[in-house]
Amino acid sequence: MPTTTLPLGPELTIPYAGEAQATLAQALQAGDGTLVLDLSAVAEFDSAGVQLLLATRRSLAERGLALQIARPSDVVQDALRVFGLTPLFEAAA
């Protein structure tokens, strides 16, 4: 199954949620395999970013596909840990 890598950042916050959601929607429509989100450039991450990751994961799972995150920045790792979501997001090698 093919893998698509998509870099996101530097902000995954409420003011940028619409833009990030549009980017993710395009990737979901175009992809037919695992989606890897490169989150290494994310410097700002809030609950809107968490919601985008969860919604993307759910959309892919409904199609039998997977979401992975690659190189999550410290702020992403901290937020996922705070929300108890670290186990849901498999880090890509």
Buried (B, 14 or more C-beta within 10 A) or exposed (E): EEEBEBBBBEBBBEEBBEEBBEBBEEBBEEBEEBBBBBBBEBEBBBEBBBBBBBBBBEBBEEEEBBBBBBBBBEBBBEBBEEEEBEEEBBEBE
